[in-house]
């Protein structure tokens, strides 16, 4: 561009550049070879220091009990902080006003925080989950109406696989805000089932049939011992509860085994299984 043809445009551009450099505390004329050399030396020292610090931090994280995802996040966060400090040191060596740079970065950080509030909420919830460990990979949980086996715990989402092999990605903020039921944290789990028998069947006969049936269930634990009791006197039948303890990995096997064994046990004892019905007596 010819300065003689556009004198006002050239003047405005120079004035704008001088204003920006003044706000950042940088005078181009003060960029001497000594400052450039000092900035290069500072950069080399900072790079070496970051390399040594990150090696130490990696060893600390590897020896700790932190999860892999949380360890990676902490290392990445430390690297960002060290790089930011390096930028400030090198900028100060070049003659920048570090206070002005911090103000600019603060404004940028505030704007970025406001624009990604939901992501930050998921991130903080993910860190809380990884630290407190209400569940781990491989455990079967239920939360917010969703149940499945945990496959991966990320910083933003937790991946679960349902019993019918569906992959579900749940935001960590939803998991941390609702009740979490962990079905596999404890080694043993109890199967509770209720069966109905008619009022014309003696309770002793029904209880004895259910107790004999429980003894034949594979994978059922004897300690704690199974329990069979009268649960409720309903409108059309008597309800009996069967409680059987088992290993958590055998829960569904025991669950269906009990349901399949009850009709044969009742038939052998002469007990008729009841259902919801109404008896009408005409007078």
N, C-alpha and C positions, 0 to 999 in steps of 0.2 A: 504494500500500500504506500502511496506517495504522500509524505507529510504535508506537502504544499497543497495537494488537492483536497485533503480532508483534515484540516488543522484542528477542527473542533472534536472530531471523533478520536484522533490520536491523543489529544489532550485529556479527554475524558477517560480513555483507557489507561493512560499513565497514572492519572489521579486515582482511579479505582485500584490499580495494582499497588500504589503506594499506601492507600488506606488499608488494604488487606494485610500488607506486610507490617504496617504499624500496629494493627490490632493483634497480630501474632507475635509482635515484639522482635521482628526480624528485619535487619537492614542488610540488603544485598551487598552493599559496599563493604560491610564488615566481615564477609565470608573470605577470610584470608586462608593462605595455605596452612598456617599453624592450626586454625580451627578445623579445617578439613582433615588434617593429619590426626588431630586429637579425637575427632569423631570416628575416624577409621579405627584407631587404637581402642577406643571405647567399645565400638561394635565388636571387634575381635575378642576383647576380654569378656564382654557380655555373652557372646556365643559360647565360649569355652565354659563360662560359669553355668550357663543354662544346661549345657551337655552334662556336666558333672552333677548338678543338682537333680536333673531328671533321672540319672542313673541311680542315685541314692533313693529317690522317691519310688522308683520302680521296684527296687529291692524291698523297701518297706511295705509297699502294697502287696507284693507277692507273698511276703511272709505273714501278712495279716489275714484275718478271717473275712475280709470284705468280699462281696460277690464280684464276679468278673466285670459285669456292666458298671457297677459303682466304682470299681477300681479304675476302669478306663475313663470314666467321666471325671474323677478327681485328678487324674494325671493330665487330662486335656485342659481342665480348668487351671491347674498350676502352670501349664505351658503358656496358656493365654495371658495369665498374670505376669509371668516372666517376660514374655514378648512385649507386653505393654510397658513394663518398667524399662526394658531396653530401648524402646522408642523414645521414652522421655529422656533417658540419659544421653542418647545420641543427639536428640533435638536440642538439649541444653548445651551440648558441646558445640553445636553449629550456631548457637546464638538465639535460638527461639526462647520466647517467654513461656516457661513450663506451666506457669499458673494459667495463662490464656489457653494453652492446649488442654489442660485439665478441665477448664470450663467448657470448651467445645465438646470434648469427649463426654462430659456429664450430660450435656443437652442431647447429644446423640443417643446416649444410653437410656435417658428418660423416654425419648420418643420411641426407641425400639421396645422398651419394656411395656409401654402402653399399647403397642400394636400387636404384641404376642402374649397377652395376658393368659389366654387359655392354655397355650403351650407351656408357659412358665408354671401354671397351676399343675399340669400333668407332670412336669419335670420335678417339682418339689414333692409331689405325692409319690412319684417313683423313687426318689431318694429316701423318703420316709419308709416306704415298703421294703426297700433293700436293706435299710438299717435295722428296722424293728423285726423283719422277717415273720409276718403273720402266716406266710406260706412260702414254700420253695418250689423249685422246678420238680415235677413228678408227682406232686400232691393233688388230691381231688378236692376242690373247693366249690362253694356256692356263694354268690354275692349278687344282690340286685336282681334276682330272678334268673341268673345265668349260672349254670353248673358245668364243670368240666375239669379235665386234668391240665395243670399248668405246664406249658411247654417252654415258655420264655418270659422273663421279666425284664422288660426294657425300661428306659428312662421315661418314656411317654406312654407306652401301651404295654399291656400284659396279654400274651397270647394263650388261649385256652382251647382245648379240643374236647368236644362233647362226646357222649357215649355213641352217637351215631356218626362220629368222625367229621364233625363240622368244626372249622377253625374260626374262633371268635377273638377279635381284638378289642379289649376293654380299656378305655382311658383310665389311667392310674388315679385321676382325680375322683372318678366315680367309685373305684374300689376303696379308696381311703375315706370316702364320705358315707359309706354304707356298712352294714353288718357283714362280716365274713365268716362263713362256716367252713372249718377245715375238717374234712371227714377222715383224713389219713394221718393226722399229726400223732394221735394216740395209737399204740400198737393193737389194741382190741376195740371192737365195736359190737354193739348189741342190736340184735334183730328183734323188733317188736311187731307181733301180728295178732289180730283179733279174729276169732271164729265164733259163729253163732250156732246154738243148739236149742231145740224146742224145750218148752217148760215140762213136757211129759218125760223127758230124759233125766234120770237122777244125776245130780251134779257130781257125785262121787264117781259114777261110771264115766262121765265125760272127762273129768280131771285125770282119772287113771289112764284112759285111752291116750290123752295128749302127752302124759308123762312117758308112757311107753314109746310113743312115736318120737319124742325128742331124743331118746336114747339111741335111736337108729340113724340119726342125721350125721353124715360125715362132716368133718371139719368143725363140728360144734365142740366148744371147750367145756370141760367139766369143772374148771375153776376160773371164774365164778360158775356156780352150778346153774343149770337152766331153771326157769321158774314158770309155773302154770297156775293161774288164779282166775277166780270169777271177777270179771271186770265191771259188768253192768247188767242190771235187770231191765232190758228194753221192753218196748210195747209188745213185740211179737216173739221175742226169744231171749235167751240168756247169753250174754257175750263173755267169752273166755279169752284171756290174754296169754300169749306164749312169748316168753323172753329168753332168747338164746344168745350167748356170747360167742364170738369168733374173732379170728384175725381180720383186720380191716380189708386185706386183699381177698378174703373168702366171703365177704358180706353177701354178694349177690348169689353165690352158689348156695349158701345156707338159706337165704331168703326164699329162693324158688324151691329148694329141697323140702322145706317145711310145708309150703303151700301144696306141693304135689303129694306129700305123705299124709296129710290130714284126712282126705276123703277115704283112703284105704283104712286108716286107723279107726275112723268112725264106723265104717261098714263092718269091720271085724268085731267091734264092741257093740254093734246094734244101735248105734246112735245116728239119728237122722239130722243131717245138716239143715239149718233153718234159713229163712230169708225173710225179708220184710213183707208182711201180709197183714190182713185184718180179718178177724173172725166176727161174723154177724150172726147173732142169735135171734131167731124169730119167736116171739111169745104170742 
